[in-house]
């Protein structure tokens, strides 16, 4: 079956080019998908442009968009198990995590269905009884939506649901290594009755296909979730027509543990925050910052429990965390582990590949814990994006905050303490887009998500996530016009 969706039809590229999709757990090829050529990308953009400029979709009643989003959510519920299995086979993550992801995608579509008819306009107070002044919100236009490989379906839903709720048209571009569930999403959006040209899907490498979306003068907004370097390239490409840009570019998230915290809870969430999806999470709690008086005990228990984490195939119910996305990415993570050792960090757990024979074909690395880490180390400064957690130590509250903010990123962080006042002080001073208190990696459709500093531009989720896809227009009406008399002649 063709895997490009352009102007309401499934098509193949004229070049006939395809790309293999690989299961990271065993390196087997699970599918071959089409790769869009430059003409396909332009056809998708043109279809979205026509649907925005020449159809009634942007001005469709909110009730129609609400119905479309709710029908899509219904179809996602119907196909939940099939979608979760595809996500696991494509990303390597544990099936239970993929099921949670699909459930969250359903919540996102229903949330924006509920928001689509809210706050459509507001009246602005104006001098004079003869003036009616109001702000209305309109769709931005054609939106290029570029997804990541770690949460391909979930993070695409964070873009496409608010984009459609606002009345935009879209071109979806999933990561080239994880396209399967975005293809399914396009199928379901088509089945739900999305008009031709409103949703288009192109596949291929980000350096060509994604940047073509960003560079096109027919695209009004581009949204990317990905790495910092990819974000920089998108910004440069988008400058041609000064289009709107939304970026979520990852993080180096501090997880601060005070001595008065619930030790068992903080430890358990430290493991979850660092090693779910083998640490391939933009908000992973990869930097533990632990108070001196509990540091040694915390590190010992962290290492002991990390060594017990069960790696495996995502479809195996016993698997707690899965493989890395590719052999190249595993090589990158292993380079950082070697660098950590070379720069003097103490390896407490992991640090290598698993020994089990059944895991040798996959792209696995054992959960890895480093202690005695210093702020200048590469494993502290740079995003490893793998199952690696570092531990730093602190004595005072100010020192913990300073360490937590000592990063070029600012996506998320956490503080663990039983002192409510301290919790609020630290949360208030951390320069990160989300701060959890006595919890980790909780997000919800109704709360904005995004980062400070080099973690990106703009917000997804919540009302702010809808605003990214809307333009505010001021309409000022004088109901009793008369000459102003400024010039006498």
C-alpha positions in Angstrom: 0.0 0.0 0.0 1.3 3.5 -0.7 2.4 5.4 2.4 2.3 9.0 1.3 -1.1 10.8 1.8 -1.5 13.9 -0.4 -4.8 15.7 -1.1 -7.0 12.9 0.2 -5.3 10.1 -1.7 -2.7 7.5 -0.8 0.1 7.7 -3.3 3.6 6.4 -4.0 6.6 8.6 -5.0 7.4 8.8 -8.7 10.9 7.7 -7.9 9.7 4.5 -6.3 12.1 5.1 -3.4 11.4 3.2 -0.2 13.0 2.9 3.3 13.1 -0.1 5.6 11.6 0.2 9.1 13.5 -1.7 11.7 12.5 -3.2 15.1 15.2 -2.0 17.5 14.8 -5.0 19.7 16.2 -7.5 17.2 17.1 -5.4 14.1 14.6 -7.2 11.9 12.9 -5.3 9.1 9.2 -4.9 9.9 8.1 -2.8 7.0 9.1 -0.8 3.9 7.7 2.7 3.5 7.7 5.2 0.7 10.2 8.1 0.7 8.9 11.3 -0.7 10.9 13.1 -3.3 11.0 16.9 -3.6 8.0 17.0 -6.0 5.9 14.9 -3.5 6.7 17.4 -0.7 5.7 20.3 -2.9 2.5 18.5 -3.9 1.6 18.0 -0.3 2.3 21.7 0.5 0.3 22.8 -2.5 -2.6 20.6 -1.4 -2.6 22.1 2.1 -2.3 25.6 0.6 -5.3 25.0 -1.7 -7.4 23.5 1.1 -6.7 26.6 3.2 -7.1 29.3 0.6 -9.8 27.8 -1.6 -12.1 25.8 0.6 -14.4 26.6 3.6 -12.3 24.5 6.0 -10.6 27.4 7.8 -14.0 29.0 8.4 -15.9 25.8 9.1 -18.1 25.9 12.2 -16.4 24.8 15.3 -18.9 22.1 15.7 -17.6 20.4 12.6 -14.0 20.5 13.8 -15.1 19.2 17.2 -16.9 16.3 15.6 -13.9 15.4 13.5 -11.6 15.4 16.5 -14.0 13.3 18.6 -14.5 10.8 15.7 -10.7 10.5 15.5 -10.5 9.8 19.2 -13.2 7.2 18.8 -11.2 5.5 16.1 -8.0 5.6 18.2 -9.9 3.9 21.0 -11.2 1.2 18.5 -7.7 0.5 17.2 -5.7 1.0 20.5 -4.1 -2.4 20.6 -3.1 -2.4 17.0 -1.6 1.1 17.3 0.3 0.3 20.5 1.8 -2.9 19.0 3.0 -0.9 16.0 4.5 1.7 18.2 6.4 -0.9 20.2 7.7 -2.7 17.1 8.9 0.5 15.6 10.4 2.2 18.7 11.4 -0.7 20.9 9.6 0.6 24.0 7.7 -1.7 26.3 4.2 -2.4 25.1 2.6 -1.1 28.4 4.3 2.2 27.7 2.9 2.3 24.1 -0.6 1.6 25.5 -0.2 4.5 27.9 0.9 6.7 24.9 -2.2 5.8 22.8 -4.4 6.5 25.8 -2.8 9.9 26.1 -3.2 10.6 22.4 -6.9 10.0 22.8 -7.0 12.4 25.7 -5.3 15.1 23.6 -7.8 14.8 20.7 -10.7 15.0 23.2 -9.2 17.9 25.0 -8.8 20.0 21.9 -12.3 19.0 20.7 -13.5 20.5 24.0 -11.4 23.6 23.5 -12.2 24.3 19.8 -15.3 26.5 20.4 -13.9 28.3 23.5 -12.5 31.8 23.5 -13.2 32.4 19.8 -13.3 36.2 20.3 -13.4 38.9 23.0 -14.6 42.4 23.2 -12.1 45.2 23.9 -13.2 48.2 25.8 -13.0 51.3 23.6 -13.6 55.0 24.1 -17.0 56.1 22.8 -20.4 54.4 22.5 -20.1 54.4 18.7 -17.1 52.0 18.6 -17.2 48.2 18.6 -13.7 46.7 19.1 -13.1 43.0 19.3 -10.3 40.4 19.0 -11.0 37.4 16.9 -8.8 34.3 16.5 -8.1 32.8 13.1 -6.0 29.8 12.0 -2.4 30.5 11.0 -2.6 28.7 7.7 -0.5 25.8 6.4 1.4 24.1 9.1 4.4 21.8 8.7 4.4 19.4 11.6 7.7 17.5 12.2 7.7 14.7 14.8 10.4 13.0 16.8 11.4 9.3 16.8 11.0 8.6 20.6 7.3 9.4 20.9 6.2 9.5 17.3 2.4 9.2 17.8 2.1 11.1 21.0 4.1 14.1 20.0 2.5 14.3 16.6 -0.9 14.4 18.3 0.3 17.4 20.4 0.7 19.2 17.0 -2.1 18.0 14.7 -5.0 18.1 17.2 -4.7 21.8 18.1 -3.8 22.6 14.5 -7.1 21.1 13.3 -9.0 22.5 16.2 -8.0 26.0 15.1 -8.9 25.4 11.4 -5.4 25.0 9.9 -4.3 22.7 7.2 -1.3 20.5 7.7 1.6 18.5 6.3 2.8 15.8 8.7 6.4 14.6 8.6 7.3 11.9 11.2 10.8 10.9 11.9 12.2 8.7 9.1 12.9 5.8 11.4 9.5 5.7 13.2 6.8 6.5 10.7 4.4 3.6 11.3 1.9 5.1 13.8 1.8 8.4 12.1 0.8 6.5 8.9 -2.0 4.9 11.0 -3.0 8.3 12.4 -3.4 9.7 8.8 -5.5 6.7 8.0 -7.8 7.3 10.9 -8.0 11.1 10.2 -9.1 10.2 6.7 -11.6 7.7 7.9 -13.0 10.3 10.4 -13.8 12.5 7.4 -11.0 15.0 7.2 -11.5 17.0 3.9 -8.9 16.5 1.1 -5.8 18.6 1.6 -6.4 19.3 5.3 -4.1 16.6 6.4 -1.2 15.4 4.2 1.6 13.0 5.1 5.1 12.9 3.6 7.9 10.6 4.7 11.7 10.9 4.4 14.8 12.4 6.0 14.5 15.5 8.1 17.5 17.2 6.5 15.6 17.2 3.1 11.9 16.8 3.7 11.6 18.6 7.0 13.8 21.5 6.0 11.8 21.8 2.7 8.7 22.3 4.8 10.5 25.0 6.9 11.9 26.7 3.8 8.6 26.8 1.8 7.0 30.2 1.4 3.7 28.4 1.1 4.0 27.2 4.7 2.9 29.6 7.4 4.1 27.7 10.5 6.5 24.9 11.2 6.6 22.9 14.5 9.4 20.6 15.3 10.1 18.3 18.2 13.7 17.1 17.9 17.3 17.8 18.7 19.0 21.1 19.1 20.9 21.0 15.9 17.8 20.1 13.9 16.0 23.1 15.6 18.7 25.5 14.5 18.5 24.3 10.9 14.7 24.7 11.0 15.1 28.3 12.3 17.5 29.2 9.5 15.2 27.6 6.8 12.1 29.3 8.2 13.6 32.7 8.0 12.8 33.1 4.3 9.2 34.1 4.9 9.6 34.7 8.7 7.1 32.0 9.4 6.0 31.1 12.8 8.2 28.5 14.5 7.5 26.3 17.4 10.4 24.1 18.7 10.7 21.5 21.5 14.4 20.6 21.6 15.1 18.4 24.6 16.6 19.0 27.9 19.1 18.1 30.6 16.6 17.9 33.5 17.7 18.2 37.1 16.1 15.9 39.7 16.9 17.5 43.1 16.5 15.3 46.2 16.7 16.8 49.7 17.5 14.8 52.7 14.0 15.2 54.1 12.3 13.7 51.0 10.5 10.4 51.1 13.5 8.3 50.3 11.7 5.3 48.8 9.5 7.4 46.6 12.3 9.7 45.4 14.5 6.6 44.6 11.7 4.9 42.7 10.9 7.9 40.6 14.6 8.6 40.0 14.7 5.2 38.3 11.6 5.8 36.3 12.6 9.3 35.3 16.0 8.1 34.1 15.3 4.7 32.5 11.8 4.6 31.1 12.2 4.1 27.3 15.9 3.6 28.0 16.2 7.3 28.8 15.2 8.3 25.3 12.9 11.0 26.7 13.4 14.8 26.3 12.4 15.3 30.0 14.4 12.3 31.4 15.6 12.9 34.9 19.2 12.3 33.8 20.8 14.7 36.3 20.3 13.6 39.9 21.3 16.3 42.4 21.3 14.7 45.9 21.9 16.3 49.3 25.2 15.2 51.0 23.7 13.5 54.0 21.8 10.9 52.0 24.0 10.9 48.9 26.0 7.7 49.5 23.0 5.6 50.5 21.0 7.0 47.6 23.7 6.2 45.1 24.1 2.7 46.4 20.4 1.9 46.2 20.1 3.5 42.8 22.9 1.3 41.4 21.5 -1.8 43.0 18.1 -1.3 41.6 19.4 -0.2 38.2 21.2 -3.5 37.9 17.9 -5.3 38.4 16.0 -3.6 35.5 14.8 -6.1 33.0 15.7 -5.3 29.4 13.9 -7.1 26.6 11.7 -7.1 23.5 8.9 -4.6 23.9 6.2 -7.2 23.2 7.5 -9.4 26.1 5.3 -8.7 29.2 8.3 -9.1 31.5 10.2 -6.2 29.8 10.6 -3.1 31.9 12.6 -1.1 29.4 13.6 -1.7 25.8 16.2 -1.1 23.2 17.7 2.1 21.9 16.4 3.3 18.5 19.3 2.3 16.3 22.8 1.0 16.2 24.1 4.5 15.5 22.3 5.9 18.5 23.7 3.1 20.7 27.2 4.0 19.5 26.6 7.6 20.5 25.4 6.6 24.0 28.4 4.3 24.4 30.8 7.1 23.4 29.3 9.2 26.2 29.7 6.3 28.7 33.4 6.0 27.8 33.8 9.8 28.0 32.3 9.8 31.5 34.8 7.2 32.7 37.7 9.1 31.0 36.7 12.3 32.6 36.7 10.8 36.1 33.1 9.8 36.9 32.6 6.7 39.0 30.7 4.0 37.2 28.2 2.5 39.7 26.0 0.4 37.5 25.7 -0.7 33.9 28.0 0.9 31.4 27.8 -1.9 28.8 25.6 -4.1 26.7 23.5 -6.9 28.2 24.9 -10.4 28.3 21.7 -12.3 27.5 22.0 -14.2 24.2 18.4 -13.2 23.2 19.3 -9.5 23.3 22.5 -9.6 21.2 20.8 -8.7 17.9 19.0 -5.6 19.4 20.4 -2.2 20.2 20.5 -2.5 24.0 22.6 -0.7 26.6 22.3 -1.5 30.3 20.9 1.2 32.6 24.0 3.1 33.7 24.6 5.1 36.9 27.5 7.6 37.3 28.5 9.1 40.6 31.2 11.6 41.6 30.1 13.8 38.7 31.3 17.4 38.2 29.5 20.1 36.3 32.1 20.5 33.6 31.8 16.8 32.5 30.3 16.1 29.1 27.8 13.7 30.6 26.5 16.6 32.7 26.6 19.3 30.0 25.4 17.4 26.9 22.2 15.5 26.1 23.1 11.8 26.1 19.5 10.7 25.3 20.0 7.2 26.6 19.9 5.1 29.8 22.5 7.1 31.6 21.9 9.0 34.9 24.5 11.2 36.6 24.6 12.0 40.3 25.9 15.3 41.7 25.8 16.3 45.4 24.9 19.5 47.2 24.9 21.0 50.8 22.7 24.0 50.7 19.4 25.0 49.0 21.1 27.7 47.0 23.7 25.3 45.8 21.0 22.8 44.6 19.3 25.6 42.7 22.5 26.8 41.1 23.3 23.3 40.0 19.8 22.7 38.7 20.0 25.9 36.6 23.6 25.3 35.4 22.5 24.0 31.9 21.8 25.5 28.5 18.5 23.6 28.5 15.4 24.3 30.5 12.7 21.8 29.7 11.8 20.3 33.1 13.0 19.5 36.5 11.9 18.2 39.9 12.4 18.8 43.6 11.9 16.2 46.4 11.3 17.5 49.9 8.8 17.2 52.7 9.2 21.0 53.4 6.4 22.7 51.5 7.9 26.1 51.7 11.3 24.9 50.4 9.5 23.0 47.6 7.8 26.2 46.4 11.0 28.3 46.7 13.0 25.9 44.7 10.3 25.4 42.1 10.0 29.1 41.7 13.7 29.6 41.1 14.3 26.8 38.7 14.5 28.0 35.1 12.6 25.1 33.5 9.2 24.9 31.7 7.8 22.3 34.0 8.8 21.6 37.6 7.4 18.6 39.5 7.3 18.6 43.3 7.6 15.1 44.8 6.8 13.4 41.4 8.4 13.0 38.0 7.5 13.1 34.3 3.8 13.7 34.8 2.1 15.7 32.0 -1.5 16.3 31.0 -3.3 17.6 28.0 -4.6 20.7 29.8 -1.2 21.9 31.0 1.3 23.7 28.7 4.5 21.9 27.9 7.7 23.5 26.6 11.1 24.8 27.7 13.2 27.8 28.6 16.5 28.6 27.1 17.7 26.1 24.4 14.9 23.7 25.1 12.8 25.5 22.5 10.3 28.1 21.5 6.6 28.1 22.3 4.3 25.7 24.1 2.4 22.6 23.3 -0.7 21.3 25.2 -3.1 23.4 27.2 -4.7 26.6 25.9 -1.3 27.8 24.9 -0.9 24.8 22.6 -4.0 26.0 20.7 -2.8 29.6 20.6 0.4 28.5 18.7 -2.0 27.7 15.8 -4.1 30.8 15.9 -3.6 34.4 14.9 -5.2 37.2 16.9 -6.9 39.8 14.7 -8.2 43.2 16.0 -11.5 44.3 14.3 -12.3 47.9 15.1 -15.7 49.2 13.9 -16.9 52.8 14.1 -20.7 52.6 13.8 -21.1 56.4 13.3 -18.3 57.6 11.1 -17.8 61.3 10.7 -15.0 63.6 9.3 -12.1 63.8 11.7 -11.0 67.3 10.7 -7.3 66.8 11.1 -6.5 68.7 8.0 -8.2 72.0 7.3 -7.8 72.3 3.5 
